Amino acid sequence: MCPSRLRVDYLTRVEGEGGIEIDLDEQRQPLDVRINIFEPPRFFEGIVRGRRCEEIADVIARICGLCPVTYQLGTLMALERILGVQASDQVRLLRKVFILSQYLGSHCLHVFFLALPDYLGYNNIFELAGEHRDLVNRGLRLKKIGNDIASLLGAREIHPVTAVIGGFTKLPPRSLLDGLILQLRERQDDALAALEQIAALRRPAWAGGRIYGALYHPEEYAVDEGVWRTSNGLSLSADEFAGYVEEYQVPYSNALRCRLASGAYYMVGPLARVSLNFEQLAPETLRAASRLNLSFPDYNPFDSIIARLLEIMHALEASIRYLQAAPVSEESPVYDIRAGAAASLIEAPRGTLYHRFRIDDRGLVQEARIIPPTTQNLSRIEQDLREMAPQISYLPDEELARACEVAVRNYDPCISCATHCIVTRRS
C-alpha cells in the first residue's frame, strides 16, 4: 500500500472521460502514475469489417466530432492507394484547406475555452469571459471561420459528407471560395492579436527533453503528405509506420498506448509539428514568431498553447494560398475495385493519425487498423506527470491535482478517439 494517493476522479475541460491517480511515497515522490481511461471502447475497426470500401469514410469520421475531416480523409487516402486513384491537384489543394479548417475549429476551442483559464487564473471560461471578453470574442470569430470552411467544402460543419474516393461529390462555386478568402483575411488580425496577448502570459517553465513525431514535407507545412519524422532520427513512410510504433494495453485503461519499437515514449501534436517543421510555417506566421522571439524546437509542453496559436495563424494564411491556387471544376473520379492493403498518415489537430485497411476483390473491408493521436500521447502524458510531480510535490493536494490537470490539458486529449478499440488476449 502506498503512503498516499492523489486522485483526480474526472479530468475537466478535456474531451471524454478519464482521471488521474498518482501514488506518492513518504517524501511525496511519485511511485506510480496512471491516466485512467474509463470511457467505454467503441469498436470502429470491427464495425467497418464487411462493409463496402465506399461506405467506411463516413463511418470512421464518427470516431471524432472535433476533427471528423481528418478521420474521413485519412481513410480515403488509404483506400485511394489500394485502388490506384491519384487525386487531382484541385482535390489535393482543397483537401488541405479542409484539414486546416479542423485546426481552426479544434485549436480555437482548446486555446480560448479550455486552456486559457489555466494561464489567466480562472476556473472556467465563464469567469474568464467577464474580464477578457476581447480574447473570447477573437476565439469565437476564429472558430467560426473554421466551421464556415467545413460547411462550404463539406456541406455541413460537423461530420461533413462530400468527401469521397478521388475527390468531392460537389464543389462550391468560385464566387463562394473567393468570398471565403476575404473572410480568412479579415480574421488574420484576430489571430495575430491573440498570439501577441497569449505569448506575453507567464507559463510554467519545464526542463528536459522529449521525442517528437510529425509528418514532414520539404516544400510545405505537412498536413497530409510527406514522411513521418521523429526528433531522434526516424523517417518513415505510411507503410513503415506500424513497424516502428507499437500499440500496447494497460489494465487500468480502455485506451491503447503507444511507444516506439525502441521502448521510448514520444509526443505528437502541434508542439511536435511546430518544433520539427518551424521553417515550413507560412511567411507572415514566421515573421510574427520572430518579432515575439518565439524559437523552436521547444521542449516545454506548457508552450503547446503557443504552438496552437501559430498553427491558427498558419491555417488562415495557408488556406488563402491554397484557395487562390485551386481551380474549381467538377470531377468524376473513375476507378475499378481491386483487392489490396495500404496505409495513410495525416496530421489531425492533436497529432499524427494512422489508418490501414485491407479490402478484397469485391471492395469489402477485411481488416482495419486506426491509431489516433491521443493513443500515441497517453504514455508520454504519464511520463510528463512523473517528471513534473517531484518538482511540485510540496504543494497541497488540491493545488498539486490542479497542476497535474493542466499538464494533461496541454495535450488536449481526445479520450473518445482513443477508446475506439481494445485488444483481447486469449489464455
C-alpha positions in Angstrom: 0.0 0.0 0.0 1.4 3.4 -0.9 1.6 6.1 1.8 -0.8 8.4 -0.1 -2.7 8.6 -3.4 -3.5 11.7 -5.3 -6.7 11.3 -7.3 -8.5 13.4 -10.0 -11.6 11.4 -10.5 -12.8 13.3 -13.6 -10.5 15.3 -15.8 -12.2 18.6 -16.7 -12.0 20.7 -19.9 -11.0 17.7 -22.0 -13.0 15.6 -24.5 -14.1 12.3 -23.0 -14.0 10.6 -19.6 -10.8 9.9 -17.7 -9.0 10.6 -14.4 -5.5 10.7 -12.8 -4.1 8.6 -10.0 -0.6 9.3 -8.6 0.8 7.1 -5.8 3.2 9.0 -3.6 5.8 7.8 -1.1 6.5 9.3 2.4 8.5 12.1 0.7 5.7 12.7 -1.7 7.7 11.4 -4.6 5.7 9.5 -7.3 5.8 5.8 -7.1 3.3 5.2 -9.9 1.3 7.4 -12.3 -1.9 6.3 -14.1 -4.2 8.1 -16.6 -7.3 6.1 -16.1 -9.5 6.0 -19.2 -12.8 4.5 -18.2 -14.9 5.6 -21.1 -16.3 2.5 -22.8 -14.5 1.5 -26.0 -16.2 1.9 -29.4 -15.2 -0.8 -31.8 -14.9 1.1 -35.1 -12.4 -1.3 -36.6 -14.9 -4.1 -36.1 -17.8 -2.0 -37.3 -16.3 -1.4 -40.8 -15.3 -5.0 -41.4 -17.5 -6.5 -44.2 -18.7 -3.0 -45.4 -18.0 -1.7 -48.8 -15.0 0.5 -49.0 -17.0 3.4 -50.4 -19.1 3.5 -47.2 -16.5 3.5 -44.5 -15.0 7.0 -44.6 -18.3 8.5 -43.3 -18.5 5.7 -40.6 -14.9 6.3 -39.4 -15.5 10.1 -39.3 -17.8 9.4 -36.4 -14.9 8.5 -34.2 -14.5 12.2 -33.5 -16.9 15.2 -33.6 -14.0 17.7 -33.2 -11.9 16.6 -36.2 -14.0 14.3 -38.4 -12.4 15.5 -41.6 -9.0 14.1 -40.8 -10.5 10.7 -40.0 -12.5 10.9 -43.2 -9.7 12.0 -45.4 -7.2 9.6 -43.8 -9.5 6.8 -44.7 -9.9 7.9 -48.3 -6.2 8.4 -48.7 -5.5 4.8 -47.7 -8.3 3.5 -50.0 -7.0 5.5 -52.9 -3.6 3.9 -52.6 -5.3 0.5 -52.7 -7.4 1.4 -55.7 -4.7 3.2 -57.6 -6.6 6.5 -57.5 -4.5 9.7 -57.9 -6.2 12.8 -56.5 -6.0 15.8 -58.8 -4.1 19.0 -57.9 -7.5 20.6 -57.3 -8.5 17.9 -54.9 -5.2 18.0 -53.1 -5.4 21.7 -52.5 -9.0 21.7 -51.3 -8.3 18.8 -49.0 -5.5 20.8 -47.3 -7.9 23.7 -46.7 -10.5 21.1 -45.4 -7.9 19.7 -43.0 -6.8 23.2 -41.8 -10.4 24.1 -41.1 -10.2 21.4 -38.4 -7.1 23.1 -36.9 -9.0 26.4 -36.7 -12.0 24.8 -35.0 -10.2 22.4 -32.7 -7.3 24.7 -31.7 -9.6 27.7 -31.0 -11.8 25.6 -28.8 -8.8 24.4 -26.8 -6.9 27.7 -26.6 -9.6 30.1 -25.8 -12.1 28.0 -23.9 -10.3 25.0 -22.3 -6.7 26.0 -21.7 -6.7 29.8 -21.4 -8.5 29.8 -18.0 -5.4 27.9 -16.6 -3.0 30.6 -17.7 -5.1 33.5 -16.5 -6.1 32.0 -13.2 -9.7 31.3 -13.7 -11.7 28.1 -13.1 -13.7 28.2 -16.3 -14.5 30.2 -19.4 -17.4 32.0 -17.8 -15.2 33.6 -15.3 -12.6 34.5 -17.9 -15.1 36.0 -20.3 -16.2 38.5 -17.8 -12.8 40.2 -17.7 -11.3 39.2 -21.1 -14.2 39.4 -23.5 -11.9 40.7 -26.3 -9.9 37.4 -26.2 -13.0 35.3 -26.0 -14.6 37.1 -29.0 -11.5 36.7 -31.0 -11.6 33.0 -30.3 -15.3 32.8 -31.3 -14.6 34.6 -34.6 -11.6 32.4 -35.4 -13.5 29.2 -34.6 -16.4 30.3 -36.8 -14.2 30.7 -39.9 -13.1 27.1 -39.4 -16.7 26.0 -39.2 -17.6 28.0 -42.3 -14.8 26.3 -44.3 -16.0 22.9 -43.2 -19.6 23.8 -44.1 -18.7 25.2 -47.5 -16.5 22.3 -48.6 -18.3 19.5 -46.8 -22.0 20.6 -46.8 -22.1 20.8 -43.0 -20.0 21.8 -40.1 -20.0 18.6 -38.1 -19.3 15.3 -39.9 -19.2 16.7 -43.4 -20.4 14.4 -46.2 -19.0 15.5 -49.6 -15.5 13.9 -49.5 -15.3 10.6 -51.4 -12.7 8.4 -53.0 -10.9 10.6 -55.5 -12.5 13.9 -54.7 -15.8 15.5 -53.7 -19.4 14.8 -54.6 -19.9 18.5 -55.2 -17.7 21.7 -55.1 -18.7 25.2 -54.2 -18.6 27.8 -57.0 -15.6 30.0 -57.4 -17.5 33.0 -56.1 -18.1 31.4 -52.7 -14.4 30.4 -52.4 -13.4 34.0 -53.2 -15.7 35.2 -50.5 -14.1 32.8 -48.1 -10.7 34.2 -49.0 -11.9 37.6 -47.9 -13.2 36.2 -44.6 -9.9 34.5 -43.9 -8.1 37.7 -44.5 -10.4 39.5 -42.1 -9.5 37.1 -39.3 -5.7 37.4 -39.6 -5.6 40.4 -37.3 -7.6 38.5 -34.7 -5.1 35.6 -34.8 -2.1 37.9 -34.6 -3.5 39.9 -31.7 -4.4 36.7 -29.8 -0.8 35.4 -30.3 0.7 38.6 -29.0 -1.5 38.6 -25.9 -1.1 35.0 -25.0 2.6 34.8 -25.8 3.1 37.5 -23.2 1.4 35.4 -20.4 3.6 33.7 -17.9 3.8 29.9 -18.5 5.4 27.3 -16.2 9.0 26.5 -17.1 10.0 23.0 -18.0 13.4 21.5 -18.2 14.0 18.3 -20.1 13.7 16.7 -23.5 11.2 14.5 -25.3 10.9 12.8 -28.7 8.6 14.5 -31.2 7.0 12.9 -34.2 5.2 14.6 -37.2 4.8 14.5 -40.9 7.4 16.4 -42.8 7.5 17.8 -46.4 10.3 19.9 -47.8 8.1 22.3 -49.7 5.2 22.9 -47.2 4.0 22.6 -43.7 2.9 19.0 -43.9 -0.7 18.0 -43.0 -1.3 15.1 -45.4 1.8 14.5 -47.5 5.4 13.6 -46.8 7.2 11.2 -44.4 6.8 10.8 -40.7 9.9 12.1 -38.9 11.0 12.0 -35.3 13.4 14.2 -33.4 15.6 11.2 -32.8 16.2 10.4 -36.4 13.4 8.1 -37.8 12.0 8.9 -41.2 9.1 6.6 -42.1 6.5 6.2 -44.9 2.9 5.3 -44.0 3.6 1.6 -44.8 6.6 1.6 -42.5 5.0 3.4 -39.6 3.4 0.4 -37.9 6.7 -1.4 -37.9 8.3 1.2 -35.7 5.3 2.2 -33.5 4.0 -0.4 -31.0 0.5 -0.4 -29.5 0.1 -1.9 -26.1 -2.6 -2.2 -23.4 -2.5 -1.5 -19.7 -5.0 -3.0 -17.2 -6.4 0.3 -15.9 -7.4 1.9 -19.2 -9.9 1.3 -22.0 -7.5 3.0 -24.4 -4.4 1.5 -26.0 -1.0 3.2 -25.6 2.0 3.6 -28.0 5.7 3.6 -27.8 8.5 3.4 -30.4 9.9 0.0 -31.1 12.9 1.1 -29.0 10.6 1.4 -26.0 10.7 5.2 -25.9 7.6 7.2 -25.5 7.0 10.1 -27.9 4.8 13.1 -28.5 2.7 14.1 -31.5 0.6 17.2 -31.9 1.0 21.0 -32.5 4.1 21.4 -30.4 5.8 18.4 -32.1 4.8 19.7 -35.6 6.0 23.3 -35.0 9.2 22.1 -33.4 10.0 19.8 -36.3 8.7 21.9 -39.1 9.0 25.5 -37.9 10.7 26.8 -41.1 7.8 25.5 -43.2 5.2 27.7 -41.5 3.6 30.4 -43.7 5.7 33.6 -44.1 3.6 36.0 -42.0 3.4 33.4 -39.3 7.2 33.1 -39.2 7.6 36.8 -39.1 5.2 37.1 -36.2 7.1 34.4 -34.3 10.4 36.2 -34.9 9.0 39.5 -33.7 7.9 37.8 -30.5 11.2 35.9 -30.0 9.5 32.6 -30.2 12.0 29.9 -31.0 11.7 26.2 -31.9 12.2 23.4 -31.2 10.6 24.0 -27.9 10.5 21.2 -25.3 8.2 22.9 -22.7 4.8 21.2 -23.0 3.2 24.3 -21.5 4.1 26.1 -24.7 1.7 23.9 -26.6 -0.8 26.8 -26.4 1.7 29.0 -28.4 2.2 26.2 -31.0 -1.6 26.0 -31.5 -1.8 29.8 -32.0 1.0 29.6 -34.6 -0.9 26.9 -36.4 -4.1 29.0 -36.2 -2.2 31.8 -37.9 -0.7 29.4 -40.4 -4.1 27.8 -41.2 -5.5 31.2 -42.2 -2.5 32.2 -44.3 -2.0 28.8 -46.0 -5.8 28.4 -46.7 -5.8 31.7 -48.6 -2.9 30.5 -50.7 -4.4 27.1 -51.4 -7.8 28.5 -52.3 -6.3 31.0 -54.7 -4.4 28.3 -56.4 -7.2 25.8 -56.7 -9.2 25.7 -59.9 -12.8 24.7 -59.4 -14.2 22.3 -61.9 -16.4 19.3 -61.3 -14.6 16.0 -61.5 -15.9 12.4 -61.6 -13.1 10.0 -60.5 -13.2 6.7 -62.2 -11.7 3.6 -60.6 -12.0 -0.2 -60.5 -12.4 -2.2 -57.3 -9.5 -4.4 -56.6 -8.0 -6.3 -53.6 -5.2 -4.9 -51.6 -3.9 -3.2 -48.5 -2.4 0.2 -47.8 -1.9 2.7 -45.0 -2.0 6.5 -44.7 -0.8 9.2 -42.4 -2.5 12.5 -41.8 -2.0 15.3 -39.3 -5.1 15.7 -37.2 -5.2 18.8 -34.8 -3.9 16.6 -32.0 -1.2 14.9 -34.0 -0.5 12.1 -36.4 -3.4 9.8 -37.3 -2.7 6.4 -38.9 -5.1 4.3 -41.0 -4.6 0.9 -42.6 -7.1 -1.1 -44.5 -7.3 -4.4 -46.4 -10.1 -5.0 -48.9 -11.0 -8.0 -51.0 -11.8 -8.0 -54.8 -15.4 -7.2 -54.0 -14.4 -4.0 -52.3 -15.3 -5.3 -48.8 -13.2 -4.4 -45.8 -11.4 -7.4 -44.4 -9.1 -5.6 -41.9 -8.9 -2.2 -40.4 -6.4 -0.5 -38.0 -6.5 3.1 -36.7 -4.0 4.7 -34.4 -5.3 8.1 -33.1 -3.1 10.8 -31.8 -4.2 10.6 -28.2 -3.4 6.9 -28.2 0.2 7.8 -29.1 0.4 10.6 -26.5 -1.0 8.8 -23.4 2.2 7.2 -22.2 4.1 10.5 -22.8 1.5 12.3 -20.7 2.1 9.9 -17.9 5.8 10.4 -18.2 5.3 14.2 -18.0 3.4 13.7 -14.7 6.3 11.5 -13.4 8.8 14.2 -14.3 6.7 17.1 -13.0 5.4 15.7 -9.7 8.7 15.7 -7.9 9.2 19.4 -8.8 5.9 20.5 -7.3 5.3 17.8 -4.6 5.5 20.4 -1.9 2.1 21.8 -3.0 -1.1 20.9 -1.1 -3.0 18.1 -2.6 -5.6 20.3 -4.2 -3.0 22.5 -5.9 -1.0 19.5 -7.0 -4.0 17.9 -8.5 -4.9 21.1 -10.4 -1.3 21.4 -11.7 -1.5 17.8 -13.0 -4.8 18.5 -14.8 -3.2 21.5 -16.5 -0.3 19.2 -17.6 -2.7 16.8 -19.1 -4.7 19.5 -20.8 -1.5 20.6 -22.6 -2.1 17.7 -24.9 -5.8 18.5 -25.5 -6.5 14.7 -25.3 -9.4 13.3 -27.2 -10.3 10.4 -25.0 -13.3 9.2 -27.1 -11.0 8.9 -30.1 -8.5 6.9 -28.1 -11.1 4.3 -26.9 -12.0 3.0 -30.3 -10.5 -0.4 -29.7 -9.0 -2.7 -27.1 -7.0 -5.9 -27.5 -8.4 -9.2 -26.2 -5.8 -11.8 -25.5 -6.8 -15.4 -25.2 -5.3 -17.6 -22.5 
